[in-house]
């Protein structure tokens, strides 16, 4: 009898249990195999560490905390049907003992050892041409590139948080600008005004807060104050407004322009703000494909002030590129909600930078947290529910849902009557979108497509985005036979862009609608000035947008957010996921979930492995 063929080559055969369990994938095995070939004699524990570090990156961790490596599991959004029979979704495999693992890694030729605080190398280097793709810093293990990214971000933030001679304009000039743009300072203080003061006086300011706390209001008036100061000092000023996605950038422009236009400020400071259009970080840096950008340390950006919105969505590598491309005396303002989901890629930069209370460290004076809600009404159940989720208070969150308020509804997945009624409403919305698209009314169709949106924790399963999409399309086909033929570009199809395309000027997160233009399908995309059209052939990377994952919804808002969570415990159900989903709803939120799923999500905050927070906040 022929013995079974091993899954892996001999050098990496010890990884097979981790591969079968889904803890390590092909990319990790490839790195381990390459390391075994280029550095002969590399211990099995080091090869496992290399493979696990790759897996950790895929799950959003910058590094592996060796004491917690056993917590790394399979991809939480992996299709359960794709798992081999008998595979445990949370498998048990034999991990090395952490102390022994650290010792073995520290002695390995393939591992560089660095002090986690100073970054200095520890011990003697091996031959200069020796491959050393891993960095051990304390009890954290990094891929070398991500170690450099984290050091770049930490170095830049700490340097910008340190005052230098002549930092910022004179106090009298700042006070005059704040009085002109925010009004006289109230006796009991004003966090928004304080945030603007920090941003005007420093090379680094961090403005954090949840939805409705006035972040955009503050940014708009801060920008007006920047121009007030520049005019008072008789100098030009160059300002950049950026966000991680095209959708978020468009929203930023719209919101800032509206806020400053309504502020009743002098035209001299309003007009330059209205003339500043937000763009993506990639566009600002001059993205040139791969990991190449036009602007870097040697060719820095010309801007005096750079404001980054939705910073929670910015991954560590991109933040490193941005900070590296700033002139030493430029001011950077990081704005965002640290309680939202972190970036899809590795890192939780904003969460690490904001830190937790009490803040003790060199950046303590640079972080301003807005905690007073202005947007929602005082009796808003959405705001109260979001706060309960953020604070981890499952009892309060469940009580709010159970009360069945006008702006917050709870639908149990087993309540077929209520769920079918919601589905019927969503399907009716879809028909209205298609009718507008068939009539060639792009603006109406786009508005309808974005009014109520189903936000799903996963793509798979009965409450996943694929199931909602398929159900909606079946409903459309029943009502409008022949609408959805073999081609995917049917009139009325809403789409969301999944990859930046600088040739066409569309970016990840942009949305559009296929409309009828003179008997041909055309993709209408909203812009600040109206609607632009592209041929379907110009859009290679899009998904159908009847429903979307909660991750994809970041940077968007909808009149009515329908939040659909799977009924079973899942690693993807986290506090940040639920908080992000709920805060997408402007006026109404409907939550489709079991009590168990809600409580599981609220009880599981995300903890991404990183050394950045410990470095920035050594006293916390």
N, C-alpha and C positions, 0 to 999 in steps of 0.2 A: 504494500500500500504506500503510495506516495505521500510523504509528510506535507502538511499545509505550508504554503509559501508564506514566509514572514512578511509582515506589512512593511517593515523598515530594514534598512541595511544594518549590518552588524554593529557599526559604531554608534548607532542611535537606537538599537533594539530595545534598550531599557526604557525608552520613551513610549513604547507601544501601549502600555496600560493607560497612559495619560492621553494618548491620541484616541484610543477606543472610547475613553470616558468623555472626550470632547474638551478636555482641559487644555490640550495643546493641539495646534492645527498644523497644516502643511508649511506655512510660513515659518513657524517656530522650528519645526523639524529641519527645514532647509538651512536656517542659520546654525543650528546645532551641528548638522552634517558638514557644513562649510568650515566651522570652527575645528571640528575633529580632524578634518583633512589638512588645514593650514597650520594648526598647532597640535602636532601629534602628542599623545599622552595626556590630553586635557581630561580631567576626571569626569566621570558620569554626572556627578552633582553639578558641575559647572555647565555641562551641556544641557542638563535639565533647566538650570537657572536661565540660560540664554533663551531656550524655547518658551519658558514661562514669561519672561520679560516681554517677548514679542506679543504673547497673548494678552498680557496686562495692558499693553498699549492699545490693542484693539478694543479693550473694554473701557478705555478712557484714563487709565492710570499712567502717570508719567514714569513710575518706577515700580518695583516690587518691594514691599515691606516684608522682609523674609520671615518675620514672626507671624505674618498673616497670609502667607502665600497659599495656604491650604483653602482660603476662602474664595480663591479664583475658580470660577465654574465655567460652564458652557455659555455660549452666546445666548442671552435671555430672549432675543428676538428670533431665534432659530426656529424653523418650522418643526413642531413636535413630531409630525409625521415622517420627517427626514431622519430621525434618530433610529439607529439599529434596534432591533428587538432586544428587550432586556436591559437597555442602557438607562441607568439612573440619571435623571436630569440634574441631580446634585451628587455626583459620584464621590466615592471614597477611594483614594489611592494612597500609596505609601510615600509620604513626604519625608525629606531629610529632617533631622533634628536641627532647629534653627541655629544653635550655637556652633554645632559641628559644621553646618553649611557655611556660616560666616567665615570660619577658620579656613575651610577648604578654598573658598573663593578668594580670600585675602592672599593665599599662597600661590594662586594659579597664574601662569604666565599670560593668560588671555584676559586678565582682569587688572585694571588700573585702580589703585586705592587712593582715595582723596579724603581730606578732612571735610566733613559736611558743612562746617561753618566758614572756614577760610577758603576752601576750595583747593588748598595746597596739596600737592602729591605727597604721599606717605611711602617711604621705602625707596629703594633704588630701582631705577627703570631697567627694563630688559633691553635687548638690542633695539635700536631705533626703528627697524623695519618690522618688528614683531607685531602681529595683529593683536590689538587689544580693544575689542568692540564693547566690552563691559566695564562699568565703573562702579566700584563699591564705595559708598559714602556712609559710614556708620553701619547701620543695619538695613540700608536701602540699596538696591541694585538697579542700575540704569543701563540702557543702551547709551553708548558714548555720545551720540548726537543729542539725545534728550537731556543728558547731563549738561551739555554745553548750552542748550536752549534755556534750561532752568537757571544756570549761572548768569546768562546774559540778562534775563528778565530781572533776577534778584539784584544783580550789580546795578542795572540801570535805574530801578525803582529806588534803591537805597541812595544812589548818587543824587537823583533828582529830589529826594526828600531831605537832603542835607542842604541847609542854606549856604549860599556863597556871597561874597562881598558884592554889594550892589544888586542883590536879588530883588527883582520887582520894582514897581514904581513907588514913589513916596507915599506915605500914609495919607497925606492931605489930598493927593490926586486920587487915590483909591476911594477915600471917603466921599469925595465929590462925585465920582462916577457911580458909586453905589446909591447915593442919595438921588441922583438923577434917574437911575434905572429901577431901583427898588423902592424909592421913597425913604423918608426918615427912618432911622433904626428904632424899632419898638423897644419899650423899656424891658419887656420880658424876653428879649432876644428873638432871633429869626434864623432858623437853620438854613433856609434857602439863601438868605443874604450872607450868612457866615460861609456857606459853601462857595459862593461867588468871591468872597474876600480871599479865601484860601487859594482859589484858582488864579486870581489876579496877582497875588503876592508870591506865588510859588511856581516852581517848574513842574510840580506834580500835585494834582488834586484828584481825589476819588469821591465821587458823588453816588451814594448808594441809597436805594429805597425801593419799596414795592410799588405796585400800580396805583396811580392817583395821588402820589405823595408830592408831586410837583417837580419832578426831575426836568421835564421839558420846559416848564415855566422858568426854572432856574437857569437852564442852559441858554434859553432865548435872551433873558435879561443879562446874563453874564456876557454873552456875545456883544450885546449893545454896550455894556460897560467896557469891554475891550476896545471898542472903537472910540468910546468917549475918552478913555485914557490916551489912546494913540493920538487923537486930535488935540488933546490938551498938551501933549508933549511934542506935537508937530512932527510926527514920524508916521510912515506908512506901516500897516500891519497886514500880514497875510494869514488867513484863517482857513483851516480845513475841517470839515464836518464829515465823519465817516462812520460806517456801521459794517458789520460782517457780511451782510447779504444785500442784494439789490432791493429786495422788498423792504428790509429794515431801513435802508438808506432813503428810499422814497417816503416812507412814513416819517422819518426824522425831518426831512426837508419840509414836508407838509405841516407837521406839528410845530416846528420852530418858526416857520414863516407866519403861521396863524397866530401863534402866541405873541410874537413881536409886533405884528400888525395891529393886534387888539390892545396893546399895552399903553397906547397914548403917549409914546415917546417922541422926541424930536426926529424929524426926517433925517438929520445928519447921522444919527446912529441906527435908524431903522433901515434905511436904504442899503447900506452895505451888508446887513444881515440878510435882507431879502435877496440880495444878489449872490449869496453863498448857497450853492446847491450841494447837498450831501452826496457822497459816492461810497463805493466799497473800499475797504482797506487794500484789497488787491489792486484796484485801479490807482489808488493814491501812490502805492509803492512802485507801480509800473511792472505788473506781473508779466514775466516773459516765458512762462511755461515751466513745468517741473517745480523746482524749488528756487528758481531764479527770479530776481527782481531787479529793476533798474536802480532803485535807490537803496543804499546801504550806508555803512559807516564811512566809506570812502566817497560816496556821492549822496550826501544827506538831502533830505527834503528841504525846500526853501521856506517852509511855513514857520511862522512865529508861534502859532497856537494850533494845536490839534485836539479836537474833541471826538472821543470815541463813544458812540452809543451802543447799547446792547452788548456791553463788554462781557457779560456772562457767556456769550456765544463764541468768544474769541479763544481759539485753541492756543496752547503754549507756543508752538513753533511760529505761528503768525504774530503773536504778541512780541516774541523775540525779534522778529524781522522788523516790526514797526518801531520798537524802542531803539533798535540799533540804527535806524535810518533817521532819527531825530537829531537836529543840531543840539549841541550841549546846552545852549541857552534857551531852547524852545520850551514852551509850556505844553504839557499834555494833561488832559482832563479825561478820566475814565468814568463813564456813567453806566449804571445798570442796576439790576436787581439780583443780589447775590443768592437769593433763595430760589431762583429759577433753576431749571436744568442747566448744567454746564455744557460746554461745547461738545459736538459730536465726536471730535477728535480729542486727543489726549490733553488732560489738564483741567483744572478748575481755577483759572487764574484770578477771576474777580473774587471768588470766595476766599482764596488764599490771601489776596491783597487786603480785603476788608477785614478779615480776621473775626474774632469774637470778643465780646465784652468780658472783662475790662481789657482795653487795648493798651499794652505797654510795649513800647519799642520806638525806633526812630521815625516811624511813619504815623505815629498816633495823631499828630497834628494835621496830617494831610487827608484824613478820612472823615467825611461828614455823612452821617446817616439821617435821611429824612424819614420820619416815622409818623407824621401827621397826614392822614388821608384827606385830600381836597376834592378829588374827582367824584367819588361816590357820595350819594346822600348819606346823612348820618345814620339812617335806618337800613342801609344797604345790606341785605343778607349775603350777597356775593362777597363783599369786603369782609364781613364777619367770618364767613366760612373760610375764606383764604387765610385769614389770620389764625383761625383754629388749626388749619392744616400746617401752616408755617411753624406754629408753636408746638406741634405734636400733640394737640389736645383732641384725641379721637372722640371722646365723649361729647364734647361741645360740637364738633363737626357733625357727628351723627344726629344730635338733637336738632341742629339747624336744618339738616336735610329732612328729617322726619316731620318737621312742622309744615312742609310743603308751602313755601312762600311763592309769591307771584314771580319773583326773579330767580328763584332757586328751587328746582324740582328734583326729586329722587325717583328713579324708575328701577325696580328690581328686574333683573333679566328674566325671572320666571313669571313676571306679571305680563302675560302675553297680550292682554287687552291694552294696557298702557304702552307697551313697547310697540305693538302694531300701529297704534295711533300715532306715535312719534315717527315711525317709519313712513306712514302714509303722508305725514306733513313734509318729511324730507323728500319723498318722491314727488309730491306736488311742487315743491320748490324746484326740483330738477326739471319738471315739465315746463315751468315758467321760464327757466333759463333757456331751454331749448327753443321755446316759442320766440323769445326775444332774439336769439341768435338766428333763427330762420328768417325773421323779419329784418335782419341786418342791423339791429339796434345793439351795437356792441356795448355802449355805456350802460344801458339798462341791464343787459345780460350779465355783465361783469359785476354790477352792484348786487344783483340777485344771487349770483354765485358765491359772493362773499358775505352775504347777510347772515345765513345760518350755516355752520360748518360742523361736520362730525369729526371729532378729534379722538383718535384711538391710541391705546397704549402700544398695540402691536399691529403688524400687518396681517398676521394669521389668526385663525380661530373664528368662531361665530360672531364675535364682536370686533374683529379686526378690520382694518381699512379695506382689505381686499373683499371681504364679505359684504360690507356696505356698498362698495363700488359695484360689485356684481349684481347685488339686489336692485340697486337703482337702475342699472343698465337693462336688466330684465324687465323692470317696470316700464321703462321708456319704450322698449321694443314691443311690449304688449299694447301700449297705448298708441304708439306711432310705428307700425310695422315698416320695416325697411330702413329705419333710421340708422341702425348700427350694422352696417354690412361688414365685409371682410376687412376693409380698411379701418384703422383706428381713428382716422381724422374725420369723424362724423360731425356734422353741424350741431353745435350745442355742447360739444365736449369741453369741459373746463380742464386746463392743464396747469401743472406746476413744474418749473424748470429745476432740474436736479444737478446741473453743472454750469459753471460760469462759461460764457462764450463771448469773448471780447470783440470778435468780428461782427457779431450781430448786436452786441450791446445788451444781451440778456444775461441774468445772473441767477445763481442758485437761490431758490425761494421766490423768484418772480412768478406771477400767475397770469394766465391768459384764457381766452375763450375762442373756440373755433366758430366763426360766424359766416353767414352767406354773403358774399360780395359778388354781385353780377353772376350768380349761379355757380360760383367757385368757392371752396372753403378757404378762409383766410384766418390767421390767428391774430386776434386783437389783444394787445397788451396795454394796460393803463400806464400813463406817464403823468408827470406833474402838470403838463399842459393839455392833456386829453387822452387820446388813444392812438397808438401806432399799430401798423399791420405788418406781419411777416408771412411769407409762404410756409406751409407746413414743412416743406423740405429743408427749410433753414433751421428747424428746431429738432435736433437729433436726440437731445437728452431731456425728455419730459415724461411725467407720469400723469395719469388721469386724476383729477382733483375733486371728485365728488366727496371723498373723505380723505383724511390725511393722518399721519402719525403725529402724536403730541410733540415729538422732537422737531418735526418739520414746521409746526405751528409757531415756534418761537419767532418773535418779531412781528407777529400779526395780531389783529384784533377782529372780533366778529360781534355783530349785534347779539347773536344767540350761539353759544358754544355748547354742543352736545358732546359730553365726555363719556367715552365708552371704555370700560375696564374689563379685562378677562375675569371670569368667575373663579379661577383657580389661583392659588398662590404662585407668584412668579417673581424671579429676581428683578424683572423690569418694573414692578410696581413699587415705586418709591415716593417719598414725601415730595421731593422736588418735581417729579412727573405730575402728580396730582395738582400741586400748587400752580405749576406752569399752565396746565390745561384750564383750570378754573379761572385764572386771571386773563385768559384770552377773551372772555365774555364781557361785552360792554354793558348789556342790559339784562341778559337772561342766560342762565346756565342750567342745563339738564344733565344729571349724572346717572348713567346707566351702569349699575354696579351692585354687587352683593355687599352686605355689611362687612363680611369677612375680607373682601378685596379692599374696601376702603380702609379698614383698620390695619390691614397688612401694609398698605402703602404709607399711611401716616406714621406707622411704627418703624419704618425703614428709611431713614435719611441716607443720602448718598455720601460715601466717604471715599473719595478718589485719592490714591496714594500719590504723595508729592512731598518734596522737602522744602518747597517755597514758603509755605505758611510758617513753618518752624524757624526759618531763617529771618523772615520779615518781622515776626512777633516773638522774639526769644524770651520775653518776660511774661507772655500770656499763658 
